[in-house]
């Protein structure tokens, strides 16, 4: 009897402890997800494929609630209304946004809440009978599903283009091109020694060109050093000539007006004198005796 009483006491204590733990869990769940005071609506324009009832709601990666209902919006059938239930401490602001994300490529979908600056006011319902509406933004899942038909269309077109490219004629042409490429590579391999020699000669030529360029630069520098004083001397000469012309401007004008005329007369007389001297020298050279003593035609007779 004492053993049975002891077992009964222990069993009763364990049962009470389990019932207390279960009550505590239910109380916490009711406290955190009561559902009436923290319901929010999200309207998605695209598909919500993969999202299920009870799916997680994360605020910047932190679990803050779950999905309570997923229905087509009766006011606009192009929208999907997702109602979520959040813990009271979730900081939902007017600039908070919701998107549909996926855990990995093949994982389940969940609602991701982002945004919400500290200075933004809390989000409240516009109408009394409605729940606060969290704005939605395009999600990666939506972009994937929207891009999938276009991607398949592009893949189909690519497959058709490949079929056109890889027809019998083009395959033969490609084989011919590969054969010619093989011959070309073999030719290059056979001419490797000649190519190496050509490159060595080219390298030598480039070195000679470099040396010639250095010599030319040295010559140009020497020429510059030689011509610079000459150009300075020429500049000085022209400067002195201009100063001379400026100083003798009036005499030069006088010479160019009357002096040239007189010089012309002097030159004319000088030319006549030269002609006379030329005739005398010619007569003297021809017959010096007759030039000195005469020819006798004037009455002079030589005894």
Secondary structure, 3 states (H helix, E strand, C coil): CHHHHHHHHHHHHHHHHHHHHHHHHHHHHHHHCCCCCCEEEEEECCCCCCCCCCCEEEECCEEEEEEEEEEECCCCCCCEEEEEEECCCCCCECCEEEEEEECCCCCCEEEEEEECCCCCCECCCCCCCCCEEEEECCCHHHHHHHHHHHHHHHHHHHHHHHHHHCCHHHHHHHHHHHHHHHHHHHHHHHCHHHHHHHHHHHHHHHHHHHHHHHHHHHHHHHHHHHHHHHHHHHHHHHHHHHHHHHHCHHHHHHHHHHHHHHHHHHHHHHHHHHHHHHHHHHHHHHCHHHHHHCCCCCCCCCC
